[in-house]
Amino acid sequence: MAAALWDASTGAVIDLNSYLSVSQISEGIVLVQADGISDEGFIVGQYYNTLTGQDGAFKLLPVPEPGTYALFLLGLGGLGMGARRRRETEA
C-alpha cells in the first residue's frame, strides 16, 4: 500500500512517495497512507520506516511549480512597464 493523490484535472493517481527526497528514501521512509488535505494544500498521512520498523505521521507542504514564479515575475514586469509608459505619456 502507498499514499496516493488523485488529480481530478488529469484523472491520474500520483504516488506521493515520488515527492520524497533521495535522503528520505535512503533512510527507509515510505508514505503508506494519505489521510487528508487541508484548504491550504497540506497533505497529512502515515509513514513507515522500513529500516527501524517505526511508523509515524507526515505532513507534505505545497510548493508552487517553477512556472508559477515565472508567470508571477512576468506579470510584475508587465505592470512595471505599463506604469512607466503611463508616466512617460503624462509628462
Secondary structure, 3 states (H helix, E strand, C coil): CCCEEEECCCCEEEEHHHHCCHHHHHCCEEEEEEEEECCCCCEEEEEEECCCCCEEEEEECCCCCHHHHHHHHHHHHHHHHHHHHHHHHHC
